[in-house]
């Protein structure tokens, strides 16, 4: 096992999760027993562990082995297992914010709209990986291109017709797809990011902007830095937190928790 080969110099126990939520349980039960708990996986695994480390002394470390690795990329944690483990050995950490969404948490990017539909479809797919993700995107784009979202900021209500309604703590979904380039994970703010519906002719332009850190310069893009807001909802709403599918019924309260989790960083 590649990880075990690089553990020289570290005292470590290896735990393999068996089902969804198992890593959350482990982290919650053991956060007082370890100085650092390491998430080996993608954003979903990171989310499970980090959700149990909010406002405690135990640090989160990441060895990114998932499909997108959005948080790891945003924090410049290397994809190489050896290099990621070397970071853990150095034990340099900083605190990052997290987004609380009712009783759920997001450390990277959450939202509703098209990306939530894709997250649900991807979770049900038997095939993993970037190309499977792309296939679902193209298929669902033909059916889901406009979503009406009602929300409240400072008790003032708004309605947006949008393609994406994203709450960003960091700048990218993963795979270097930068949905909100201005987002900073430790500035005490979440970023409500709205991408308006667009015509087919605009796809190449937006894809180019997405992967060249220029999405925020598009006329279809808007970004609002906030500490909290509410989505007004009276039906079942598809959602995702760090790519993991969620469903909400009723209003959704969203707020930032400042400096919530200690993370090992370069």
N, C-alpha and C positions, 0 to 999 in steps of 0.2 A: 504494500500500500504506500503510495507516494508520500502521504502525510507522515506516516510513521517513520519513513526514511529520514525526514528532515527535523525530527523532534529532539535531536541531540542538544543537550543544554537546557531543555525544558522538562519540568516535572508535570506530566499531563495524564489525565484519564480520558478515554475515548467513549463517548456515548452515542449510540445510533438510534435515532427516533424511529418509531414504528407506525405512527399514524399522525394525521393532521392535529396539531395542538399538543403533541407529545413533547416537543422541544420547549414549548411555553411552560408546561408543567415542570419539566426538569429544571429550567432556569429559575422558576419561582421557588422551587424546593431547595435549590443549591446555591443561590446567589450569595448566601452568607458563608459558604464553605470554600469558595474559590475567589481569587483576586481577579480572574478573567475567565469569561465563558466565550468560547470561540464558535461562531456560526460557520459551518462548512456547507455551502450551498448558494442559492440565489436570494433574491429579495424577500421571497416568502419565508425562507428559513431565518433570515436576518430579522424579519418582522416578528416572527414567533418568539425568538429569544429576547430581542430588544424590548418587547412589550412587558417582559417580566423584570427588566433591569432599570425601569424608570425611577429616578431619584434614589438610587442606592449606590454603594461604594464599588460594587463589582463592575469591572469594565467589560465592554463588548469588543471582541476582535472578529475580523471577517477574513475567511479564505474563500474568495469568490469562485464558485464552480457552477453557477446557474446559467440560465439562458441570457438574461439581460444584465444582471449585476449593477443596477442603476446606482444604488447607494455607494457601493464600493468604487465605482468609476468616478462618482461625484467627489469622493473623498481621496481619490488618487491612490487607492489601495491596489497593488499590482495583481494581475491575473495569475502570475506564476505562484505556484504553491510554495516553493522554496523562498521566494522573496516576501510573500505574505507572512510566512512563519518567522522570517528574520525581523520583520516589523514587530511581531509579538514579543520577540526576545528583547527588543529595545525598550518596549513598554512605554512609549510616548503616547499620551492620550489627550484628547480634548473633548469637551462636552458639546453635544449637538442638541438642537431642538427636536421636538416631535409634534405631530398634529393629532389631537384627540378628536375623534369622530363618533359621537355618542359614546359607547363603551369600547370602541376600537381605536387603534393607533396606526399612524403612518409615519415613517421616518424618511421616506423618499418622495413618492408621488401617489396621490389618491384622486378619485374623481368619479364622475358619472358621465354619461354620453357614450360616444363611440368606443372609447378605450375600455369602458366597463363592459360593453357587449363583447368585445374581443377577449377580455379577461375571462369571462364566463365560458365562452366558446373554447378558449385555449385550455381551460381547466378540464373540460369534458373531452378534449382531444386525446387520442391514444399516442399521437406522435408529439415529441417535444422538439425544442431547438428553434433557431431563428427563422428557418425557411418554412417550418410549419406555422409559425406565427404570421409570417408574411402571407401565406396562403389564406389564412383565416381573415386577415385584414382586407385583402382584395375581394373575397367572397362577400363579407359582411358590408363592405362599402356600398355595394350595389343596392342594399336593402335598408341601411341605417345611416342616414346622412344629416338628419335634422332632429334636434331634441329641444323641447321647451322646458326651461328650468325657472322656477320661481324661488327667489331668495330674499333675505332681509339683511341689510347692513345698517347698524345703528338705528334700528326700528323703522327704517325706510325700505319699502318693498320694491323689488325690481323683477322684471321678466326678461330672460334672454333666450333667443333662438340660437342654438349653438350646435357645433359638431363635437367639440370637446369642452367639458366643464371640469377643469383640473385644479386640484389644490396641491401646490408644489412646495416642498420644503427644500428640495435640491433642484438642480437645473435640468435633469434628464430622466427619461423613462428607463434608460438602459440602452446598451448597444450604441452608445454615442448619439442617441436621438434626443436632441436638446429642445424640450418643449417650453422651458422657461429659463433662458440664459441668465436673467438677473437674480434668480433665487440663490440664497446663501443659507446653509443649514444651521447657522448659529447666530442669526441676527435678531432673533426674537419675533420674527414675522413669518406668517404663511403667505403664499402668493396665490390669490384667486386668478386663474388664467383661463380666458375664454377664447376659443377659436371659432369664429363664425362659420356657418355653412358656406360652401364654395362650389363652383362649377368644376366639371371634369377637366377643363382646360387648365385649371390652376394647380392641379396635382403635382406636376413636375417642379413647379416653382416652390410649392410648400415643402415638398420632400427635400429639395435642395437646401432650403432654409433650415429645415429640421436637423439635417446632418452637417451643417456648416455654421451652427451657432448663430443663426440670423433670424430665427422665427419671430423674435420680438420686434423686428423691423417691418413685419408684414402688416398691411392695412386690415387684415382679417383677425389680427391678434390684439388682445387687450389684457393687461395685468394690473391687479389691484393688491398692493401690500396691505395686510390686515392682521389684527390679533385674534379676531373672532367674527363669525357671521353665522347665519342660519339658512339652511335650505328648507323651503316651505313645501311640504309634500303630503299628499293625501292618498297615495297609492303605493304599490310595491315599486321600489326603485332599484334598478341594478346599479351596483357600485363596485369599486375595487379599492383596496388598500395595499399599496406596494405590489400591485399586480394580482393580488389574491381576491377572488370574487366574493362579494358580499351582497346582501339584499336588505333594504331598509323599508319599513312601513312607518309612515308618519314623519314629522319634522326631524331634521338632522342638525344637531348642534355641533359646530366646528370651532375649535380654538387651538391656539398654539400653547405648548408647554415649553418654556424656555430652559435651555441647558438640562435636558431631561436625562440624557444617557452619556456616559463616558465611553468613547470609542478609541481604540488603538489606531493611530494614523501615522503616515510618513513624517 
